[in-house]
Amino acid sequence: GMLATSHPLASAAGLQILLKGGNAFDAAVAAAAVLSVVEPMMTGLGGDMFALCYSPKKGKVEAINGSGRAPALATCDFFRERGMAEIPNRGIYSVSVPGTVDGWAQLLERYGTLSFKEVLQPAIDYAENGFSVAEIVAAQWKRNAALLRRDEMAASTYLINNRAPKHGEKFANPRIAAT
């Protein structure tokens, strides 16, 4: 097997799953889950997931749409009544119901060979025990620190003493591990 991700720990997690007997779908979910821990500003549980999957049994490509759904009451009138001419880019009114985890579950149910627990374990381990923050991730985190400070929960989850983790610093995220 072969894996390519934006972070070596995610690639290693996918490889670990392949060596354990999992298939490419299991490895993809494991790698994505690790990315949500080690690159939280790039991918995460609160986002979307899309997959095109080839089914040899059916002889065709199938799609899984793990996109977030807009709440039923998020109508044009809802935003206008709050003085908004458009949906904001940030804040509570900009989000949808996350679809990532459901997309992963669908992918594993249809094509996976390992349990959800087995596939998520590498991400849980990094979140519980920590990992060394990569240089590019530290720079991206630092650029987003002011934004994280605006929300008490985000700051307490993703900042260390109100600052972004530094390159090489060990960072753990027990909240995402518990999730």
Buried (B, 14 or more C-beta within 10 A) or exposed (E): EEBEBBBEBBBBBBBBBBEBEBBBBBBBBBBBBBBBBBBBBBBBBBBBBEBEBEEEEEEEEEEBEBBBEEEEEBEEEEBEEEEEEEBEEEEEBEBBEBBBBBBBBBBBEEBBBBEBEBBBBBBBBBBBEBBBBBEEBBEBBBEBBEEBBEEEEBBEBBBEEEEBBBBEEEBBBEEBBEE
